[in-house]
Amino acid sequence: MSAADKTKTLFSQFEPELAKKIQQVGTIRKFKADDFLMKTGQSIRSAVLVLDGIIKVFREDEEGNEVFMYNLHPGEACAISMTCAARHLNSQIMAKALVDTEVLSIPAELMDEWASKYKSWYQFVLETYRSRFEELLDTLDQIAFHNLDERLLWYLKQHQKSFQSNLIKVSFTEIAMELNSSREVISRLMKKLAEKGFIHIHKNQIEIIHLKV
């Protein structure tokens, strides 16, 4: 499917005139798995709409420790890129492609103009903010109110949902970084899940059998 067809299908809520303008001014950008779309301190000059792939959005401290925020999927947009682009701010987050990814970049100078001119764009921006805010609240709830066992289950469910697969290619080290723990602790918890029959641990991936609700 061409980028134009993906845009038309994924963002069918836009008025015909707006959809035409998006095709005219939008820039298609492609990223390989593990490529960074955005880094802390980077100047953001465009809003990002996801056409294909999965993007992980996270915070990183000076020592390289990560805190997972949420994943972006086709048909979604990065609320932070919208805010930074519209207000000429630098990024405070990191965004990385988890698989080969394709996005559509919209110039920053059009954000306010489209919000006032096109009802569908205005509603899309509001829905984007609402959805990302709810995902952030979910992440904060996990950090503040749940123990590491529960957070690990939540993390695995998030990946299962994002990739739409029971096979997750992620290392214990990566999980430990995103959950702000140690590899040893994550390894011990994963082995317990395997003993209970919830997962199978393979050499380079984790197979989800059944995760308790």
matplotlib code that plots the C-alpha trace (Angstrom):
import matplotlib.pyplot as plt

x = [0.0, 1.3, 1.9, -1.0, -3.3, -2.2, -2.9, -6.3, -7.2, -5.7, -6.9, -10.2, -11.8, -10.2, -12.2, -11.4, -9.7, -7.6, -6.7, -5.5, -3.4, -1.8, -0.8, 0.7, 2.7, 3.4, 6.8, 7.2, 10.0, 11.2, 13.1, 14.7, 14.2, 16.1, 16.4, 15.7, 13.0, 13.4, 16.0, 16.0, 16.9, 16.2, 14.4, 11.0, 9.8, 7.0, 4.2, 4.4, 1.6, 2.3, 1.6, 3.3, 5.4, 5.6, 7.3, 8.4, 8.2, 10.3, 12.3, 16.0, 18.2, 21.8, 23.0, 21.0, 18.2, 14.9, 11.3, 8.8, 5.9, 3.8, 3.9, 2.6, 0.9, -0.4, -3.2, -1.9, 0.1, 2.8, 1.2, 4.5, 5.8, 2.6, 3.1, 6.8, 6.3, 3.4, 5.2, 8.8, 10.0, 12.8, 11.9, 12.0, 11.5, 13.0, 11.2, 12.6, 11.3, 10.8, 10.3, 10.7, 8.5, 7.0, 5.7, 4.2, 5.7, 3.5, 5.2, 5.0, 3.7, 0.4, -0.6, -2.5, -3.9, -5.4, -6.8, -8.8, -9.7, -10.6, -12.8, -11.5, -7.9, -8.9, -10.8, -7.9, -5.4, -7.7, -8.2, -4.4, -3.8, -6.5, -5.3, -1.6, -2.6, -4.6, -1.7, 0.7, -1.7, -1.7, 2.1, 2.2, -0.3, 1.9, 4.9, 3.2, 0.7, 1.9, 4.8, 7.4, 5.7, 2.6, 4.5, 6.3, 3.0, 1.7, 4.8, 4.5, 0.8, 1.7, 4.2, 1.8, -0.8, 1.6, 3.1, -0.1, 2.0, 2.7, 6.4, 8.3, 11.9, 13.3, 16.1, 16.0, 18.4, 16.0, 13.1, 15.1, 16.1, 12.5, 11.1, 14.0, 15.1, 18.1, 18.7, 19.1, 15.7, 13.9, 15.6, 14.3, 10.8, 10.7, 11.8, 8.9, 6.5, 7.9, 7.6, 3.9, 3.4, 2.6, 5.6, 8.3, 11.8, 13.6, 17.2, 16.3, 12.7, 9.9, 6.8, 3.6, 1.4, -1.1, -0.8, -3.1, -5.5]
y = [0.0, 3.4, 6.2, 8.1, 5.1, 4.5, 8.2, 8.0, 4.8, 5.6, 9.2, 8.9, 11.4, 14.4, 16.6, 16.1, 19.5, 18.8, 15.4, 16.9, 19.5, 16.8, 14.9, 18.2, 19.4, 16.2, 14.6, 10.8, 9.6, 6.0, 4.6, 1.2, -0.7, 1.0, 4.3, 7.4, 9.7, 12.2, 12.8, 14.9, 18.5, 18.2, 21.0, 19.8, 21.4, 19.1, 16.9, 13.2, 10.9, 7.2, 5.3, 2.0, 0.4, 1.0, 3.9, 3.7, 7.0, 7.2, 9.4, 8.9, 10.4, 11.5, 8.0, 6.3, 4.9, 4.7, 5.1, 3.8, 6.1, 4.6, 3.1, 4.8, 2.7, 3.4, 5.9, 7.7, 10.8, 12.0, 14.6, 15.8, 16.4, 18.4, 20.6, 21.1, 21.9, 24.4, 26.2, 25.9, 23.9, 21.3, 17.7, 16.4, 12.8, 10.1, 8.3, 5.2, 2.8, -0.7, -2.1, -0.6, 2.5, 5.1, 8.4, 11.5, 14.8, 18.0, 21.4, 23.2, 26.4, 24.7, 23.4, 26.5, 27.3, 23.9, 23.8, 26.9, 26.1, 22.4, 20.9, 17.3, 18.4, 20.2, 17.1, 14.9, 16.9, 16.9, 13.1, 12.7, 14.6, 12.7, 9.3, 9.9, 11.5, 8.4, 6.2, 8.3, 8.0, 4.2, 4.2, 6.4, 4.2, 1.2, 3.0, 4.5, 1.8, -1.6, -3.8, -5.0, -8.3, -6.5, -4.0, -6.8, -8.4, -5.0, -4.5, -7.8, -7.2, -3.8, -5.4, -8.3, -5.7, -3.4, -6.2, -8.2, -11.3, -13.7, -13.6, -10.7, -10.0, -8.1, -8.9, -9.0, -6.0, -3.9, -4.8, -3.9, -0.5, 0.3, -0.8, 0.9, -2.4, -4.7, -7.6, -10.0, -9.1, -9.3, -12.6, -14.0, -12.8, -14.1, -17.5, -17.5, -16.7, -19.5, -22.0, -21.0, -21.7, -18.0, -17.7, -19.7, -18.2, -18.8, -17.8, -14.5, -14.0, -14.5, -16.5, -15.5, -18.6, -17.0, -13.9, -13.6, -10.6]
z = [0.0, -0.9, 1.6, 0.1, 0.5, 4.1, 5.0, 3.4, 5.2, 8.6, 8.8, 7.0, 9.5, 7.8, 5.5, 1.7, 1.6, 4.6, 3.3, 0.1, 1.9, 4.0, 0.8, -0.6, 2.4, 4.4, 4.1, 4.3, 6.5, 6.9, 9.9, 10.5, 13.7, 16.6, 14.7, 16.8, 15.6, 18.4, 21.1, 24.3, 23.5, 19.8, 18.1, 16.8, 13.6, 12.6, 14.0, 13.4, 12.2, 12.2, 8.9, 9.7, 12.4, 16.2, 18.0, 21.6, 23.5, 26.7, 29.0, 29.6, 32.4, 32.1, 33.0, 30.3, 32.5, 30.7, 31.8, 29.3, 28.5, 25.7, 22.2, 19.1, 16.3, 12.8, 12.8, 15.9, 16.4, 18.8, 21.1, 22.3, 18.8, 18.1, 21.3, 20.6, 17.0, 17.6, 20.4, 19.0, 22.0, 22.2, 22.9, 26.5, 25.5, 23.3, 20.5, 18.8, 16.1, 17.5, 14.0, 10.5, 10.7, 8.3, 9.4, 7.9, 9.1, 9.1, 9.2, 12.5, 11.0, 10.0, 13.4, 14.6, 11.2, 10.7, 14.2, 13.5, 10.0, 10.1, 12.7, 12.0, 12.7, 15.9, 17.1, 16.1, 18.1, 21.1, 20.9, 20.5, 23.7, 25.5, 24.4, 25.2, 28.6, 29.5, 28.5, 30.6, 33.6, 33.2, 33.2, 36.3, 38.1, 37.4, 38.8, 41.8, 42.9, 41.7, 42.7, 40.2, 39.6, 38.5, 36.4, 34.6, 33.7, 32.5, 30.5, 28.7, 28.0, 26.5, 24.1, 23.3, 22.3, 20.4, 18.3, 18.1, 18.8, 21.6, 20.7, 22.1, 21.0, 24.0, 26.4, 30.1, 30.2, 28.1, 30.3, 33.4, 31.9, 31.1, 34.4, 36.3, 37.9, 37.5, 35.0, 37.9, 39.4, 36.1, 35.3, 38.6, 38.0, 34.5, 35.6, 38.1, 35.3, 33.3, 36.2, 36.5, 32.8, 31.9, 29.5, 27.7, 27.7, 24.4, 23.5, 21.8, 22.7, 25.2, 24.2, 26.0, 26.9, 29.2, 31.3, 34.3, 34.3]

ax = plt.figure().add_subplot(projection="3d")
ax.plot(x, y, z, "-o")
ax.set_aspect("equal")
plt.show()
